[in-house]
Amino acid sequence: MTLALNVRLDKSGYLIMNRTNLTPLFHLGRIVATPGALDVLQRAGVFPFQLLVGHQCGDGGVLCAEDRAANAGAIVAGGRILSVYEVGAEKIYVITEADRASTTVLLASEY
């Protein structure tokens, strides 16, 4: 399945994703989100699925090189996978557990 995803929120450092061929790399399991994360996303006009699709397809957001390498290993070996997205002044974490039973969307301050 190929999905086109083009998200742009500009002028304030908002999320920008421009990927056209997205292939899921792992299962998300049960998806949960905190009220704080949902509030920030709603105010910014970002749907949670936009972050989840990017996360599941290997777009880690604003991760450093070390965290990107850890994610690559985790996808192969079954470890925890982290993505970090900047939405306005907030950072949103998307974390899939090592057993792939669940994925959580939360504010960095809620971690």
N, CA, C and O atoms as CSV, one atom per row, in Angstrom:
chain,resi,resn,atom,element,x,y,z
A,1,MET,N,N,0.841,-1.177,0.000
A,1,MET,CA,C,0.000,0.000,0.000
A,1,MET,C,C,0.887,1.241,0.000
A,1,MET,O,O,1.825,1.329,0.793
A,2,THR,N,N,0.610,2.176,-0.857
A,2,THR,CA,C,1.339,3.431,-0.912
A,2,THR,C,C,0.405,4.547,-0.487
A,2,THR,O,O,-0.744,4.614,-0.924
A,3,LEU,N,N,0.906,5.414,0.361
A,3,LEU,CA,C,0.105,6.505,0.892
A,3,LEU,C,C,0.871,7.796,0.716
A,3,LEU,O,O,2.050,7.872,1.062
A,4,ALA,N,N,0.227,8.794,0.191
A,4,ALA,CA,C,0.870,10.107,0.064
A,4,ALA,C,C,0.572,10.909,1.321
A,4,ALA,O,O,-0.583,11.026,1.732
A,5,LEU,N,N,1.598,11.449,1.917
A,5,LEU,CA,C,1.446,12.260,3.117
A,5,LEU,C,C,2.234,13.533,2.913
A,5,LEU,O,O,3.445,13.490,2.692
A,6,ASN,N,N,1.571,14.647,2.983
A,6,ASN,CA,C,2.229,15.934,2.816
A,6,ASN,C,C,1.638,16.891,3.843
A,6,ASN,O,O,0.563,17.448,3.622
A,7,VAL,N,N,2.314,17.084,4.941
A,7,VAL,CA,C,1.833,17.936,6.021
A,7,VAL,C,C,2.724,19.157,6.107
A,7,VAL,O,O,3.949,19.030,6.123
A,8,ARG,N,N,2.139,20.317,6.163
A,8,ARG,CA,C,2.919,21.547,6.286
A,8,ARG,C,C,2.261,22.455,7.302
A,8,ARG,O,O,1.102,22.838,7.144
A,9,LEU,N,N,2.980,22.793,8.320
A,9,LEU,CA,C,2.606,23.848,9.250
A,9,LEU,C,C,3.833,24.732,9.342
A,9,LEU,O,O,4.894,24.287,9.780
A,10,ASP,N,N,3.696,25.965,8.937
A,10,ASP,CA,C,4.894,26.773,8.751
A,10,ASP,C,C,4.964,27.969,9.702
A,10,ASP,O,O,4.097,28.154,10.556
A,11,LYS,N,N,5.995,28.760,9.539
A,11,LYS,CA,C,6.264,30.038,10.190
A,11,LYS,C,C,6.504,29.979,11.689
A,11,LYS,O,O,6.896,30.989,12.275
A,12,SER,N,N,6.288,28.860,12.324
A,12,SER,CA,C,6.519,28.769,13.761
A,12,SER,C,C,7.289,27.508,14.125
A,12,SER,O,O,7.251,27.079,15.278
A,13,GLY,N,N,7.977,26.915,13.183
A,13,GLY,CA,C,8.702,25.686,13.448
A,13,GLY,C,C,7.784,24.488,13.568
A,13,GLY,O,O,8.145,23.492,14.194
A,14,TYR,N,N,6.604,24.569,12.979
A,14,TYR,CA,C,5.646,23.475,13.068
A,14,TYR,C,C,6.074,22.298,12.209
A,14,TYR,O,O,6.955,22.404,11.356
A,15,LEU,N,N,5.441,21.207,12.457
A,15,LEU,CA,C,5.701,19.961,11.767
A,15,LEU,C,C,5.658,20.122,10.255
A,15,LEU,O,O,4.725,20.718,9.718
A,16,ILE,N,N,6.659,19.596,9.572
A,16,ILE,CA,C,6.673,19.548,8.111
A,16,ILE,C,C,7.090,18.143,7.706
A,16,ILE,O,O,8.185,17.694,8.044
A,17,MET,N,N,6.231,17.459,6.990
A,17,MET,CA,C,6.534,16.115,6.506
A,17,MET,C,C,6.242,16.090,5.013
A,17,MET,O,O,5.171,16.524,4.588
A,18,ASN,N,N,7.158,15.600,4.230
A,18,ASN,CA,C,6.979,15.493,2.782
A,18,ASN,C,C,7.470,14.138,2.318
A,18,ASN,O,O,8.550,14.035,1.737
A,19,ARG,N,N,6.704,13.115,2.563
A,19,ARG,CA,C,7.060,11.775,2.092
A,19,ARG,C,C,5.927,11.284,1.221
A,19,ARG,O,O,4.757,11.529,1.516
A,20,THR,N,N,6.267,10.593,0.152
A,20,THR,CA,C,5.216,10.131,-0.747
A,20,THR,C,C,5.073,8.621,-0.773
A,20,THR,O,O,3.968,8.135,-1.018
A,21,ASN,N,N,6.113,7.861,-0.538
A,21,ASN,CA,C,6.026,6.409,-0.547
A,21,ASN,C,C,6.265,5.894,0.862
A,21,ASN,O,O,7.405,5.699,1.282
A,22,LEU,N,N,5.194,5.682,1.572
A,22,LEU,CA,C,5.289,5.275,2.962
A,22,LEU,C,C,4.978,3.790,3.105
A,22,LEU,O,O,3.921,3.319,2.685
A,23,THR,N,N,5.902,3.075,3.695
A,23,THR,CA,C,5.730,1.655,3.951
A,23,THR,C,C,5.834,1.425,5.446
A,23,THR,O,O,6.863,1.745,6.042
A,24,PRO,N,N,4.787,0.874,6.077
A,24,PRO,CA,C,4.860,0.598,7.520
A,24,PRO,C,C,5.995,-0.368,7.828
A,24,PRO,O,O,6.164,-1.380,7.147
A,25,LEU,N,N,6.769,-0.048,8.858
A,25,LEU,CA,C,7.923,-0.861,9.234
A,25,LEU,C,C,7.662,-1.742,10.447
A,25,LEU,O,O,8.427,-2.669,10.712
A,26,PHE,N,N,6.593,-1.464,11.185
A,26,PHE,CA,C,6.268,-2.225,12.393
A,26,PHE,C,C,4.813,-1.968,12.763
A,26,PHE,O,O,4.190,-1.023,12.280
A,27,HIS,N,N,4.283,-2.831,13.633
A,27,HIS,CA,C,2.913,-2.680,14.119
A,27,HIS,C,C,2.886,-1.677,15.259
A,27,HIS,O,O,3.813,-1.613,16.067
A,28,LEU,N,N,1.820,-0.898,15.318
A,28,LEU,CA,C,1.668,0.089,16.379
A,28,LEU,C,C,0.994,-0.479,17.624
A,28,LEU,O,O,1.140,0.084,18.709
A,29,GLY,N,N,0.272,-1.563,17.491
A,29,GLY,CA,C,-0.476,-2.104,18.621
A,29,GLY,C,C,-1.634,-1.174,18.979
A,29,GLY,O,O,-2.156,-0.457,18.125
A,30,ARG,N,N,-2.022,-1.196,20.239
A,30,ARG,CA,C,-3.094,-0.323,20.725
A,30,ARG,C,C,-2.567,1.107,20.774
A,30,ARG,O,O,-1.492,1.356,21.320
A,31,ILE,N,N,-3.311,2.035,20.212
A,31,ILE,CA,C,-2.874,3.429,20.161
A,31,ILE,C,C,-3.605,4.225,21.235
A,31,ILE,O,O,-4.833,4.202,21.318
A,32,VAL,N,N,-2.831,4.927,22.054
A,32,VAL,CA,C,-3.385,5.787,23.095
A,32,VAL,C,C,-2.706,7.152,23.012
A,32,VAL,O,O,-1.583,7.269,22.522
A,33,ALA,N,N,-3.398,8.178,23.493
A,33,ALA,CA,C,-2.839,9.531,23.491
A,33,ALA,C,C,-3.299,10.247,24.749
A,33,ALA,O,O,-4.406,10.028,25.239
A,34,THR,N,N,-2.435,11.100,25.257
A,34,THR,CA,C,-2.796,11.871,26.449
A,34,THR,C,C,-3.663,13.061,26.048
A,34,THR,O,O,-3.570,13.548,24.921
A,35,PRO,N,N,-4.500,13.526,26.963
A,35,PRO,CA,C,-5.316,14.712,26.669
A,35,PRO,C,C,-4.459,15.933,26.313
A,35,PRO,O,O,-4.847,16.734,25.463
A,36,GLY,N,N,-3.306,16.075,26.954
A,36,GLY,CA,C,-2.432,17.211,26.662
A,36,GLY,C,C,-1.925,17.185,25.235
A,36,GLY,O,O,-1.916,18.213,24.558
A,37,ALA,N,N,-1.501,16.017,24.770
A,37,ALA,CA,C,-1.021,15.893,23.397
A,37,ALA,C,C,-2.147,16.148,22.400
A,37,ALA,O,O,-1.954,16.840,21.401
A,38,LEU,N,N,-3.310,15.592,22.672
A,38,LEU,CA,C,-4.453,15.800,21.773
A,38,LEU,C,C,-4.841,17.269,21.702
A,38,LEU,O,O,-5.214,17.755,20.634
A,39,ASP,N,N,-4.761,17.982,22.816
A,39,ASP,CA,C,-5.092,19.408,22.845
A,39,ASP,C,C,-4.115,20.210,21.978
A,39,ASP,O,O,-4.538,21.049,21.183
A,40,VAL,N,N,-2.815,19.955,22.130
A,40,VAL,CA,C,-1.804,20.668,21.339
A,40,VAL,C,C,-2.005,20.380,19.850
A,40,VAL,O,O,-1.957,21.297,19.029
A,41,LEU,N,N,-2.227,19.129,19.504
A,41,LEU,CA,C,-2.423,18.768,18.103
A,41,LEU,C,C,-3.671,19.433,17.533
A,41,LEU,O,O,-3.646,19.946,16.415
A,42,GLN,N,N,-4.749,19.426,18.289
A,42,GLN,CA,C,-6.000,20.032,17.817
A,42,GLN,C,C,-5.822,21.533,17.583
A,42,GLN,O,O,-6.259,22.059,16.559
A,43,ARG,N,N,-5.184,22.216,18.526
A,43,ARG,CA,C,-4.972,23.662,18.379
A,43,ARG,C,C,-4.096,23.991,17.170
A,43,ARG,O,O,-4.241,25.055,16.568
A,44,ALA,N,N,-3.193,23.083,16.817
A,44,ALA,CA,C,-2.291,23.300,15.678
A,44,ALA,C,C,-2.879,22.811,14.354
A,44,ALA,O,O,-2.299,23.044,13.293
A,45,GLY,N,N,-4.020,22.140,14.413
A,45,GLY,CA,C,-4.623,21.611,13.191
A,45,GLY,C,C,-3.922,20.379,12.657
A,45,GLY,O,O,-3.950,20.120,11.453
A,46,VAL,N,N,-3.294,19.617,13.538
A,46,VAL,CA,C,-2.594,18.392,13.150
A,46,VAL,C,C,-3.400,17.199,13.658
A,46,VAL,O,O,-3.771,17.152,14.831
A,47,PHE,N,N,-3.668,16.248,12.785
A,47,PHE,CA,C,-4.361,15.030,13.181
A,47,PHE,C,C,-3.349,14.030,13.732
A,47,PHE,O,O,-2.271,13.882,13.156
A,48,PRO,N,N,-3.661,13.341,14.826
A,48,PRO,CA,C,-2.726,12.365,15.389
A,48,PRO,C,C,-2.252,11.329,14.380
A,48,PRO,O,O,-1.098,10.905,14.434
A,49,PHE,N,N,-3.123,10.911,13.458
A,49,PHE,CA,C,-2.721,9.885,12.491
A,49,PHE,C,C,-1.551,10.351,11.637
A,49,PHE,O,O,-0.774,9.524,11.161
A,50,GLN,N,N,-1.409,11.660,11.431
A,50,GLN,CA,C,-0.295,12.164,10.633
A,50,GLN,C,C,1.039,11.837,11.301
A,50,GLN,O,O,1.997,11.444,10.635
A,51,LEU,N,N,1.091,12.003,12.612
A,51,LEU,CA,C,2.306,11.650,13.348
A,51,LEU,C,C,2.488,10.143,13.388
A,51,LEU,O,O,3.606,9.647,13.248
A,52,LEU,N,N,1.395,9.410,13.579
A,52,LEU,CA,C,1.478,7.957,13.677
A,52,LEU,C,C,1.958,7.322,12.376
A,52,LEU,O,O,2.753,6.382,12.404
A,53,VAL,N,N,1.485,7.822,11.240
A,53,VAL,CA,C,1.925,7.292,9.950
A,53,VAL,C,C,3.412,7.552,9.761
A,53,VAL,O,O,4.160,6.655,9.370
A,54,GLY,N,N,3.838,8.774,10.036
A,54,GLY,CA,C,5.262,9.085,9.913
A,54,GLY,C,C,6.112,8.213,10.815
A,54,GLY,O,O,7.138,7.678,10.394
A,55,HIS,N,N,5.675,8.074,12.068
A,55,HIS,CA,C,6.380,7.246,13.056
A,55,HIS,C,C,6.504,5.806,12.565
A,55,HIS,O,O,7.589,5.227,12.595
A,56,GLN,N,N,5.403,5.240,12.119
A,56,GLN,CA,C,5.375,3.838,11.699
A,56,GLN,C,C,6.206,3.597,10.441
A,56,GLN,O,O,6.641,2.473,10.188
A,57,CYS,N,N,6.425,4.638,9.662
A,57,CYS,CA,C,7.177,4.500,8.412
A,57,CYS,C,C,8.616,4.972,8.533
A,57,CYS,O,O,9.304,5.140,7.526
A,58,GLY,N,N,9.075,5.188,9.760
A,58,GLY,CA,C,10.480,5.485,9.975
A,58,GLY,C,C,10.870,6.943,10.025
A,58,GLY,O,O,12.056,7.260,10.123
A,59,ASP,N,N,9.899,7.840,9.960
A,59,ASP,CA,C,10.203,9.264,10.104
A,59,ASP,C,C,10.220,9.578,11.589
A,59,ASP,O,O,9.164,9.699,12.210
A,60,GLY,N,N,11.383,9.708,12.152
A,60,GLY,CA,C,11.511,9.937,13.593
A,60,GLY,C,C,11.335,11.377,14.006
A,60,GLY,O,O,11.475,11.697,15.186
A,61,GLY,N,N,11.033,12.255,13.068
A,61,GLY,CA,C,10.860,13.661,13.404
A,61,GLY,C,C,12.200,14.329,13.632
A,61,GLY,O,O,13.080,14.274,12.772
A,62,VAL,N,N,12.364,14.965,14.793
A,62,VAL,CA,C,13.571,15.751,15.091
A,62,VAL,C,C,14.548,14.980,15.972
A,62,VAL,O,O,15.151,15.555,16.879
A,63,LEU,N,N,14.706,13.703,15.716
A,63,LEU,CA,C,15.641,12.882,16.487
A,63,LEU,C,C,17.087,13.189,16.109
A,63,LEU,O,O,17.382,13.553,14.971
A,64,CYS,N,N,17.972,13.037,17.076
A,64,CYS,CA,C,19.406,13.145,16.800
A,64,CYS,C,C,19.861,11.853,16.096
A,64,CYS,O,O,19.123,10.870,16.045
A,65,ALA,N,N,21.068,11.875,15.567
A,65,ALA,CA,C,21.596,10.716,14.825
A,65,ALA,C,C,21.660,9.473,15.701
A,65,ALA,O,O,21.388,8.370,15.227
A,66,GLU,N,N,22.011,9.633,16.962
A,66,GLU,CA,C,22.101,8.491,17.876
A,66,GLU,C,C,20.744,7.832,18.086
A,66,GLU,O,O,20.639,6.605,18.090
A,67,ASP,N,N,19.694,8.657,18.263
A,67,ASP,CA,C,18.351,8.102,18.447
A,67,ASP,C,C,17.826,7.476,17.159
A,67,ASP,O,O,17.107,6.478,17.207
A,68,ARG,N,N,18.179,8.052,16.005
A,68,ARG,CA,C,17.773,7.449,14.726
A,68,ARG,C,C,18.405,6.063,14.568
A,68,ARG,O,O,17.755,5.123,14.111
A,69,ALA,N,N,19.675,5.950,14.951
A,69,ALA,CA,C,20.358,4.652,14.876
A,69,ALA,C,C,19.727,3.660,15.848
A,69,ALA,O,O,19.570,2.484,15.518
A,70,ALA,N,N,19.369,4.122,17.034
A,70,ALA,CA,C,18.711,3.248,18.015
A,70,ALA,C,C,17.369,2.762,17.475
A,70,ALA,O,O,17.017,1.597,17.658
A,71,ASN,N,N,16.615,3.646,16.809
A,71,ASN,CA,C,15.339,3.241,16.217
A,71,ASN,C,C,15.549,2.188,15.130
A,71,ASN,O,O,14.802,1.212,15.054
A,72,ALA,N,N,16.559,2.386,14.296
A,72,ALA,CA,C,16.819,1.418,13.219
A,72,ALA,C,C,17.099,0.040,13.807
A,72,ALA,O,O,16.599,-0.967,13.305
A,73,GLY,N,N,17.892,-0.004,14.861
A,73,GLY,CA,C,18.163,-1.274,15.529
A,73,GLY,C,C,16.931,-1.853,16.189
A,73,GLY,O,O,16.718,-3.065,16.171
A,74,ALA,N,N,16.113,-0.978,16.776
A,74,ALA,CA,C,14.900,-1.424,17.464
A,74,ALA,C,C,13.870,-2.002,16.502
A,74,ALA,O,O,13.144,-2.934,16.847
A,75,ILE,N,N,13.812,-1.452,15.308
A,75,ILE,CA,C,12.875,-1.981,14.315
A,75,ILE,C,C,13.253,-3.408,13.943
A,75,ILE,O,O,12.381,-4.260,13.773
A,76,VAL,N,N,14.537,-3.666,13.819
A,76,VAL,CA,C,15.017,-5.000,13.458
A,76,VAL,C,C,14.975,-5.955,14.648
A,76,VAL,O,O,14.537,-7.098,14.515
A,77,ALA,N,N,15.430,-5.490,15.810
A,77,ALA,CA,C,15.596,-6.368,16.973
A,77,ALA,C,C,14.403,-6.375,17.926
A,77,ALA,O,O,14.369,-7.168,18.866
A,78,GLY,N,N,13.433,-5.503,17.694
A,78,GLY,CA,C,12.254,-5.508,18.554
A,78,GLY,C,C,12.340,-4.631,19.785
A,78,GLY,O,O,11.725,-4.953,20.802
A,79,GLY,N,N,13.079,-3.537,19.732
A,79,GLY,CA,C,13.162,-2.616,20.864
A,79,GLY,C,C,12.124,-1.506,20.779
A,79,GLY,O,O,11.321,-1.455,19.847
A,80,ARG,N,N,12.156,-0.620,21.766
A,80,ARG,CA,C,11.242,0.515,21.819
A,80,ARG,C,C,11.610,1.511,20.713
A,80,ARG,O,O,12.790,1.729,20.439
A,81,ILE,N,N,10.601,2.110,20.084
A,81,ILE,CA,C,10.815,3.058,18.989
A,81,ILE,C,C,10.254,4.417,19.402
A,81,ILE,O,O,9.117,4.521,19.863
A,82,LEU,N,N,11.068,5.451,19.229
A,82,LEU,CA,C,10.711,6.808,19.626
A,82,LEU,C,C,10.740,7.748,18.438
A,82,LEU,O,O,11.673,7.710,17.636
A,83,SER,N,N,9.725,8.590,18.321
A,83,SER,CA,C,9.734,9.706,17.372
A,83,SER,C,C,9.418,10.962,18.159
A,83,SER,O,O,8.655,10.927,19.125
A,84,VAL,N,N,10.008,12.074,17.740
A,84,VAL,CA,C,9.775,13.362,18.390
A,84,VAL,C,C,9.406,14.368,17.313
A,84,VAL,O,O,10.151,14.564,16.353
A,85,TYR,N,N,8.248,15.004,17.478
A,85,TYR,CA,C,7.772,15.986,16.518
A,85,TYR,C,C,7.566,17.321,17.223
A,85,TYR,O,O,7.023,17.365,18.327
A,86,GLU,N,N,7.995,18.401,16.592
A,86,GLU,CA,C,7.763,19.736,17.121
A,86,GLU,C,C,6.473,20.263,16.522
A,86,GLU,O,O,6.323,20.348,15.303
A,87,VAL,N,N,5.559,20.609,17.389
A,87,VAL,CA,C,4.285,21.187,16.973
A,87,VAL,C,C,4.162,22.508,17.723
A,87,VAL,O,O,3.880,22.530,18.920
A,88,GLY,N,N,4.375,23.592,17.015
A,88,GLY,CA,C,4.439,24.894,17.670
A,88,GLY,C,C,5.615,24.897,18.629
A,88,GLY,O,O,6.726,24.511,18.265
A,89,ALA,N,N,5.367,25.332,19.847
A,89,ALA,CA,C,6.422,25.391,20.864
A,89,ALA,C,C,6.547,24.091,21.651
A,89,ALA,O,O,7.395,23.980,22.536
A,90,GLU,N,N,5.715,23.119,21.337
A,90,GLU,CA,C,5.681,21.858,22.085
A,90,GLU,C,C,6.386,20.745,21.322
A,90,GLU,O,O,6.452,20.759,20.093
A,91,LYS,N,N,6.910,19.783,22.070
A,91,LYS,CA,C,7.432,18.554,21.482
A,91,LYS,C,C,6.465,17.434,21.819
A,91,LYS,O,O,6.054,17.261,22.966
A,92,ILE,N,N,6.115,16.683,20.791
A,92,ILE,CA,C,5.224,15.536,20.934
A,92,ILE,C,C,6.050,14.274,20.749
A,92,ILE,O,O,6.756,14.128,19.751
A,93,TYR,N,N,5.964,13.364,21.709
A,93,TYR,CA,C,6.619,12.063,21.606
A,93,TYR,C,C,5.613,11.046,21.092
A,93,TYR,O,O,4.444,11.065,21.479
A,94,VAL,N,N,6.072,10.164,20.224
A,94,VAL,CA,C,5.321,8.982,19.814
A,94,VAL,C,C,6.226,7.803,20.148
A,94,VAL,O,O,7.331,7.689,19.619
A,95,ILE,N,N,5.748,6.929,21.029
A,95,ILE,CA,C,6.572,5.822,21.515
A,95,ILE,C,C,5.834,4.505,21.302
A,95,ILE,O,O,4.715,4.321,21.782
A,96,THR,N,N,6.472,3.599,20.579
A,96,THR,CA,C,5.950,2.244,20.426
A,96,THR,C,C,6.781,1.329,21.307
A,96,THR,O,O,8.010,1.318,21.240
A,97,GLU,N,N,6.088,0.565,22.128
A,97,GLU,CA,C,6.762,-0.328,23.072
A,97,GLU,C,C,7.468,-1.467,22.339
A,97,GLU,O,O,7.114,-1.816,21.213
A,98,ALA,N,N,8.458,-2.027,22.992
A,98,ALA,CA,C,9.282,-3.084,22.396
A,98,ALA,C,C,8.464,-4.289,21.953
A,98,ALA,O,O,8.780,-4.916,20.942
A,99,ASP,N,N,7.417,-4.618,22.702
A,99,ASP,CA,C,6.599,-5.785,22.350
A,99,ASP,C,C,5.534,-5.467,21.300
A,99,ASP,O,O,4.760,-6.343,20.914
A,100,ARG,N,N,5.495,-4.207,20.837
A,100,ARG,CA,C,4.547,-3.715,19.829
A,100,ARG,C,C,3.100,-3.823,20.280
A,100,ARG,O,O,2.188,-3.820,19.452
A,101,ALA,N,N,2.880,-3.920,21.597
A,101,ALA,CA,C,1.525,-4.013,22.122
A,101,ALA,C,C,0.821,-2.663,22.110
A,101,ALA,O,O,-0.406,-2.606,22.028
A,102,SER,N,N,1.592,-1.566,22.193
A,102,SER,CA,C,0.954,-0.254,22.235
A,102,SER,C,C,1.887,0.844,21.742
A,102,SER,O,O,3.112,0.719,21.752
A,103,THR,N,N,1.251,1.915,21.314
A,103,THR,CA,C,1.943,3.139,20.923
A,103,THR,C,C,1.256,4.286,21.640
A,103,THR,O,O,0.028,4.369,21.663
A,104,THR,N,N,2.056,5.176,22.227
A,104,THR,CA,C,1.528,6.302,22.992
A,104,THR,C,C,1.964,7.611,22.354
A,104,THR,O,O,3.121,7.775,21.966
A,105,VAL,N,N,1.021,8.538,22.252
A,105,VAL,CA,C,1.287,9.900,21.797
A,105,VAL,C,C,1.167,10.787,23.025
A,105,VAL,O,O,0.112,10.823,23.659
A,106,LEU,N,N,2.235,11.506,23.372
A,106,LEU,CA,C,2.227,12.327,24.580
A,106,LEU,C,C,3.131,13.533,24.424
A,106,LEU,O,O,3.989,13.570,23.543
A,107,LEU,N,N,2.937,14.507,25.274
A,107,LEU,CA,C,3.821,15.667,25.310
A,107,LEU,C,C,5.150,15.240,25.929
A,107,LEU,O,O,5.185,14.352,26.781
A,108,ALA,N,N,6.234,15.867,25.504
A,108,ALA,CA,C,7.538,15.576,26.099
A,108,ALA,C,C,7.500,15.824,27.604
A,108,ALA,O,O,8.116,15.086,28.372
A,109,SER,N,N,6.784,16.851,28.024
A,109,SER,CA,C,6.694,17.184,29.455
A,109,SER,C,C,5.901,16.153,30.245
A,109,SER,O,O,5.943,16.161,31.475
A,110,GLU,N,N,5.183,15.272,29.570
A,110,GLU,CA,C,4.402,14.230,30.241
A,110,GLU,C,C,5.178,12.924,30.348
A,110,GLU,O,O,4.691,11.967,30.949
A,111,TYR,N,N,6.359,12.872,29.784
A,111,TYR,CA,C,7.141,11.630,29.772
A,111,TYR,C,C,7.722,11.343,31.131
A,111,TYR,O,O,8.410,10.337,31.309
